[in-house]
Amino acid sequence: MIREISKSIKYIGVDDPDIELFESQYTVPDGMCYNSYIILDDKIALFDTADKRVTDEWFANLDKALDGRTPDYLVISHLEPDHASNIQRAAEKYPDMKLIGNAKTFSMLPQFFDFDIEGKTITVKEGDTVDLGSHRLTFYMAPMVHWPEVMVTYEQTEGILFSADGFGKFGVMDADPEDWACEARRYYFNICGKYGMQVQTLLKKASALDIKTICPLHGPILSENLGYYIGLYDTWSKYEPETEGIFVVYSSIHGNTKQAALKLYDMLKERTDNKLAISDLARSDMGENIEDAFRYSKMVMLSPSYDGGIFPIANDFLHHLQIKGFKNRKVAIVENGSWAPSAAKVMREYFEKMKNIEICDVSVTIKSTLKEDTLKKLEELADAIVKM
């Protein structure tokens, strides 16, 4: 599809409604879009290509937008294949087109492609500019948001920030804009969550710019209420809770730990007006569970013991939290074990390796099934969690 952002700037990206897993791990029931843009001025600048899944559609959009002209530049914001798969084909189709990237871009480019870039590149540094005529591009480095070669581009005439993966979300271009925060949050914490410090650095650079429109590489073009989106990114990248509330997350082999989780959820509901959420790790999307762990100020984790450790899906969840930089939260622990409870030890060891995690002093060990004494311990735990 081609969309008019302004008289001179067009969207030429492609929706991919049939993709099952993004990056072979994230469920995308509403599909995905691969965004690409073009500025038509005295000189023409193309911003990124698209995934190989949509090569033909992308080139059709590009040809239509060019209307017989030839691009002068291809700005490479990010080399990940969902944005960059067609760089070589575009370079071969337009042999006079220059590739604009930074030093890291061009050191990594040969890892993905096998064509001669000699004389075809323009290497830019922080603050460098390229004039197109009535439009002027300024480049800002954004290393580790979320790859080392990432950069963003600010077009100063119309106040447009081409933000690479920043401000992206899961879903196709025409997904419900009211649902932006939900899928953008899941996207952020699973894709960029580890790199909050680097996102903060980029936000500081962006704060000095007069931004009227944000054009990300995934998700809708943002042109209204930008303070809302930027504010959420600021909260997320500082690892601050977005919502005062409690996330109850559990795994359960035969249903006994699930029973305890549901009982604890009801106890918490009786004790607080704060928002609550609950999830069964084995029957829910891991990306959404990571999203909710970061969203809420408190988390209670319940798991059975398993082979002298912890149930595998629970271990996987903790591993994901650790590699995504989970921090600045309050957590509580409940374990189940029929003869040698071991899950609490594993959970505690994970949380103790994370930064600024307050672990509740009250913990509960269930021996197979809930009994009167463990119900009382759950009551004590519920009281303690609310007071944390």
Helices and strands as residue ranges (DSSP letters): E 3-4, E 9-11, E 14-16, E 21-22, E 26-27, E 32-34, E 37-40, E 44-47, G 52-54, H 55-66, E 73-75, H 81-84, H 87-93, E 98-101, H 103-112, E 121-123, E 129-131, E 136-141, E 151-155, E 160-162, G 177-179, H 180-187, I 188-192, G 193-195, H 196-207, E 213-215, H 226-237, E 243-250, H 256-271, E 275-280, G 281-283, H 286-295, E 296-306, E 309-310, H 312-323, E 327-336, H 343-353, E 355-359, E 364-366, H 372-387
